[in-house]
Amino acid sequence: MTTLRFLPAVSASVALVLALAACGGGGEDAPPPPQTGLQPTLASIQANVFTPSCAKFGCHTGTAAQAGLRLDPGFSWAHLYNIASSQNMAFTRVIPMNPDASLLIQKLEGTQTVGGPMPDDGPPYLQQATINVIREWIQNGALP
C-alpha cells in the first residue's frame, strides 16, 4: 500500500518532465547548441565553427566557394583578414580589433546590408555565445 500512495506523485513528475521535454517542437528553429570548449583562436573557431558550419559543399569551400570566400582549413585566415568583400568592396570581411565593422560579424548576427545572413542554410543560425567568441578573436587582433 505504501508504494501506491507515491504513484500519483511519480506519475505527475513524469508527466511534467515529458511536457517540458516537448517544449520547443521538433527543433527545426532551435539554434545549434553552443560550442563547448570554443576558444577565441582561429584554430578553435576553424575546428568548431568554420569547418562544420561554413566549409560545406556548395558553401565556403574549394575553388567554387561562394563569394570567393574559402573557410576550409588552411584558407580561412587569408580569405578573411583585412580582405574586402567580393559582394561590395566597401566592406571588409574581418577588421582586426573592430568586430562591429567586420562583415563576418554582421553576416553572423544578421545585421549586414550586403548579401544575406550566414550560415546560408539557417535558420537555425549560430548562437550569440558562439558569435561572441568570434567577436573576441577579432577584438584580440584576429591572429592566424
JOZITA-V164602 format. One record per backbone hydrogen bond with DSSP energy under -1.0 kcal/mol. CO is the residue of the C=O (numbers start at 0). NH is the residue of the N-H. If there is no record, write none. Layout:
BEGIN
co->CO nh->NH
co->CO nh->NH
END
This chain:
BEGIN
co->0 nh->4
co->5 nh->9
co->6 nh->10
co->7 nh->11
co->8 nh->12
co->9 nh->13
co->10 nh->14
co->11 nh->15
co->12 nh->16
co->13 nh->17
co->14 nh->18
co->15 nh->19
co->16 nh->20
co->17 nh->21
co->21 nh->24
co->23 nh->26
co->34 nh->37
co->38 nh->40
co->40 nh->44
co->41 nh->45
co->42 nh->46
co->43 nh->47
co->44 nh->48
co->44 nh->49
co->45 nh->50
co->48 nh->52
co->49 nh->53
co->49 nh->54
co->53 nh->55
co->53 nh->59
co->55 nh->58
co->58 nh->65
co->59 nh->70
co->61 nh->64
co->64 nh->67
co->65 nh->68
co->71 nh->74
co->71 nh->75
co->74 nh->78
co->76 nh->79
co->76 nh->80
co->79 nh->82
co->79 nh->93
co->82 nh->92
co->87 nh->90
co->90 nh->84
co->91 nh->102
co->92 nh->103
co->93 nh->81
co->94 nh->97
co->101 nh->105
co->102 nh->106
co->103 nh->107
co->104 nh->108
co->105 nh->110
co->105 nh->111
co->106 nh->117
co->118 nh->121
co->126 nh->130
co->127 nh->131
co->128 nh->132
co->129 nh->133
co->130 nh->134
co->131 nh->135
co->132 nh->136
co->133 nh->137
co->134 nh->138
co->135 nh->139
co->136 nh->141
co->137 nh->96
co->137 nh->140
END
